[in-house]
Amino acid sequence: MNYVSLAIKHQPFQNKEEMNQAIKFHISEHGYQLSDTEVEVIHLLSRYACKYPGVAFLKNDTIASLIGKSRRTVIRVLNKLVKYSIITRLENMRLQRGGNGANLYIINPSVTRNVSRSEEAKNAEVSTDSAPEMPDEPLSFKNINNKEFKESLQVEGSHLKNSYREFKKLVYCFIPEKNFFYRLYRSYKAQIKSLENIYAEETLHDVGIHALKAMFSAMKGKDIHNPVGYFSRIVKQKLDDLYVECLRELEEEYGYGI
């Protein structure tokens, strides 16, 4: 079976965006267990897995040369990535000349990817305490002071020591409902939980605050039947944008491809 046939047979993603998302989740889930070299190898494999997203053909010696490490180090790194189910390694035998060819490395779809962030957010909306849930009814800004709204949206980056308090303060400017605030905050925390060891606390806090402002801006012009779900989708998109931005910074600094 030739390269193209193998790549098509084992291709795990429809496009590079899906592959990048899987890489993001893998690093989020195992980031504290991975060394810089191991993360570098993940990105290197992704660079050579763009034509058939998620499938790369590389020899150990080639990888070692590209990252400036020994062959032994590369083998150790790859074994660890296989152990954590980040990649699958298939040995490619030369049928005519015999011996091993370039190995086939498949970037695995993350288990976290199969349960999307939007579903996590929905689960987070289910109360785990005794507080009653709010019905998913339309909310609007008909009873909210426009001046207060404009002034609040103009506040930029004045981080309080307690992010929880700032989050609550902003919500209460518009919808002073305790249960509504709790649902929003649980949804936000569910989505950033696996990323807290990856990004700075202030960065994740900004994602939540900007998502709140975007949600309230949308609510000012129309009724939102499920504001918590709407907010969750905004957070997801902003986290995705943050990841792409980080990949671009890596590409500029180290020459990784995305």
PyMOL commands that set and color helices and strands:
alter all, ss='L'
color gray80, all
select helices_A, chain A and resi 3-10+16-33+36-47+60-67+71-83+111-114+117-125+146-153+163-174+178-195+201-221+227-254
alter helices_A, ss='H'
color red, helices_A
select strands_A, chain A and resi 55-58+87-90+103-107
alter strands_A, ss='S'
color yellow, strands_A
deselect
rebuild
show_as cartoon
